Amino acid sequence: MSYLSFDFNGDIDDSAIRKALQEDGVLVVKNAIASSDVDLLRKIVLNHLNQFGERLMLGKTQPNAAVAVKDMEFLFANKNIIDIYKRILGPNAVVFTGHSDIHKNLISGWHKDSGESVGGYFEGDYFAADDCTVYKVATYLQDTNFGDGLTVRIGSHRSKSLSEGKEVKLNLDRGDIVIFDVRISHVGRIPNTIERLLKNCSRLANFGNRNRQDPRLVSWMAEKISRIVGRNDRLSVFFTFGPPNKFTYDFSQNNMKRQNEQAKGSGSAIPKTLRDRLELAGVAIYSPCPEN
């Protein structure tokens, strides 16, 4: 293991946490979310994605989840998660970007979350910028093995290349969180041969447009195959914080514009109830996000 992993209730110096993100671009916090909260989140995410969301990458996703899934507000303002961010960024320097999404059974390919495939969310030479510290948190709502969790390339947040950096598979259990630099190269579950074929069928049907949903037949086949092989639903939640600087604001503005388009114009206004929770926790919200 060549990344920092520590128990939320353990004793670790803040400087070690910041150093891990600065140098490696990733860290794992064990036991950050209570088991009862994970159980509740699984119910909320499954209930929502079984009815709503977008068919994408052979699974389902809900962009702009902080707006679309109001029952999840307790997670976005989770005290343990906010405490970790305050240790990383400073007690009065945590900004919620508005970005949030939930996933069910998505396959993946190597990518970064800094938006290069859509023109980039930042300006200038942001891979060299020390103050580009926009960090995403991921929580997986089940134990993961080394084939269906998160794999990263250590230190790749300093390079535009997707192939640079040592490849490391993260060991994650229910209740753990991963905090990672949005510039780091990472991948979720890589598709098998049949899934690659289905993915190619979806791409052909959509004429290569990655913003269109998977055809219903492709999604139905992917789900049937998953059930036949006995694979359990894989659920995850992602959302993003940063410091009060231009990089965070650029990420928020550009990412939320894309999320709003993906969510069919549902709007990016943070609900007042979530705004109140975050402000009570000492978290700022990027100001261009209007109130709901």
N, C-alpha and C positions, 0 to 999 in steps of 0.2 A: 504493500500500500504506500503510495507516494503523494497522499493528500492529507490535509488535516481533518480528523474526525474526533469529536469530543462529545461528552454527555452534557446536556443542558444544565443538569444539576451538579456537574463537576466543577473543579477549580482550574480555570485556565486564564492566562493573562490576556487582556484586550489587545496588546501589541502583537501577540501570536495570531490572533484572529485576523487582524488587519493585514499582517504580513502574508498570511496564506492567500488572501484575496488579491493582494498586490502582486505576488510572485506566481502563484499557481492559477489564480482566477476562479477557485472553487473551494468550498469547505462543506462538511457534513455535520449537522447538529443532531445528535441522537436524543430521542425521547423529548422532543420539543413540544409535541402536541399530545394531549391526553387521549387515551384509548377510546373513551366515551365520545370525544369530539370526532375522532376518525370514523366511528360507527355512524354517527349522525351525518357526517359529510358524505359517506358512501350512499346513504339513503337519499340525501338531497341531490347529489350529482346524478345518480342513476335515474331517479324520478324525473329530473329535468331532461336529461339527454335521451331518455326513452320516448319523450314526447316532442322535444324541441331540439334546437341546435342545427348545425350544418353537417352534412355527410362529407367527410374529408379523410383522405389517406386511409380508406377502408374502415374508418371508425366514425365517431361523432365528436363534434367540438362545439363549444359555445364561446365565441369571442365576447368581450365586453361583459364578462360575468358579474362584475361588481354592480352593473346596472340591471342585467337580465335575471340574476339569481339572487334576489334580496335575502333569502334565508341564509346565505353564506356570509353575511356581514360580520358575524362573530369571528370568522377566520381571518378576514382582511385586517381586523383590528386586534388579533390575538396578542395578548400581553407578552408571552414568551418570544414570539417572532419580533415584535416591536422592540423588546429589550435587547435582542441580539443586534438589530439594526442600529440602535442607539449606541451600542458598544463599538460598532464598526464606523459609523458616520459622525457620531457625536450626539449628546443628549438633546440638542435643539436643532438638529440638522437632518431630520428624516422627512422626505417628501414622498407622498404617494403619487405615482405617475398616472394612475387611472387604469393602467394595463392590468388585465386579469382575464384568464380563460380556464376552462375546464375541458378535459379530454376523456374519451372512452375508447379504448382499443385502437388507438392510432398506431400506424407504422411510421417509420421515419427514415431519413437519410442525413448524412453529415451536413450541418448548417450552423450559422451563428444567428443570434437574435438581435443583431445590430442593424438588420434590414438591408444588407447588400443586394439581395435578390430583387429588391424593389427600389433601388437607388440609394439606400443608406438612410439611417435616422439621424446621423450626426454629420457635422461639417468639419472640414480640415483634416489634419493627420491625427485622427482620434485614436488610432492604435498606439501612438507614441505619447498620448496625453496622460499624465499622472492623475489629473483631476477628473478624468472620465471614469467615474465610479458608480455606474448605474448597475445595481445588483438585483437579479431576479431570484425569487424563492420558489422552490418546487416542493410539493409534498405528494407522495404516492400513497394511495389509500389502501394499500395491501403490502405485504412483504414482497420484495422483488428478488429475483435471482440474477445471475450475471448475463442473462440473455434478454431480459425485458425491463431492465431499469434504465439508468442513465450512464452513458459512457462519454468521457470528455478527453480532450487533448490538453494536458497540463501546460500552462503558460501560453496557450494559443491566443489569448486575448490581446497579445501584443503583435499579432501578425494577421494580415488579411487572408493568408493561406489557410485552407481547410485541412491540409495534410501535415502541417507543422505541429510538433509537440508530441510528447509521449502519451500513448493511448492508455487510459485507465478506466476500468469498469467500477462503478461505485457500489458499495454494499449497503443496501437500504432496507430498513424494517418499518413496519407501521409506526407512525408517530415521529419518524425522522423527517428532517427537512434538509434540502440542499440549497445553499446560497451560491450563486455563480454570477460572474461578470457576463453581461449580455453579449460581450464580444468574443467569448470563448467558443471554440468549435466543439459541438456535442451532437449526440445522436441518441434516440430512444431505441425501440425495438426495430431491428432491421428486418425487412420482409423476407419470407422464404420464397422458394421458386414459384409456387402457386400464387402467392400474394403479389409477387412482382408482375406476373402475368395479368392479374386483375387490375393492378395499378396502371399498367400500360393500356389496358382496355379503357379505363377511365380517362386517361390522358387523351387517347385517340377520340373518344366520344365527345370530349370537351375541346377538341382542336388545340390541345396544349395549354388552354387557359387554366392556370392553377387556382384561380379565384372561384371557379364554378364547382358546384357540388358533384360528388361522385354520382353516377347514374344509380337509380334505385335498384336495378338488377345487380349491379356490381356490389353494392352495399349488402343486399340480401344474401348473395353468394358468400361474401366474406364472413358474415355472421353465421351462416349455416356451417361453413367449414370450421370455424372456431368452436362451435358447439359439438361437432362431430369428434374433433380431436380432444375434447374435454378441457378446453382452455377457459379459465375464469376471466370475468371482466376485469380489465386493467384500467383503473381510474387515477387521474392526477389533476392537480390544481397548480396554476402558475400565476404569480403577480409580482409587481416590480416597484422598488423604491430607489431613491437616489438622494444625493445632497442638493441643497438649494443653489444650483449653478446652471449654466447654459446647456451643458450636456444632458442633464436631467430634463430640462424644459424642452429641448429639441426632441429627445426620445419620446416624451409624453405627447407632444403635439403631433409628431409624424406617425408614431405607433398608433395613437388613438384614432387618427384619421383613417388608417388602414383597418383597424378593428371595427370602426363604425361602418365602413364599406362592407366588410365581411358579415357584419350583423344586420345587413340590410337597412341601415339608417336608423337603428334603434336609439341613437343618441348617446352622447358620452357624459351626460350630466350625472355626477355622483349623487345618489339619493341623500337627502338631508339626514336621515337616520344614520347612514354610514359616515357621512361627513362629521356628525356630532361624535360618533364613537372614536374616529381617528383624532379629532381635535382634543377630545378628552384624554387620549393616550399620548398627546404631545406630538402628533404627526401633522405636518402641513399637507395641503393638497395643491397641486399645480393650479395657479389662479385662473388661467383661461377656461378651466372646466366649470361651466355654469352650474348653479345649484338646481336641484330638482324640487 
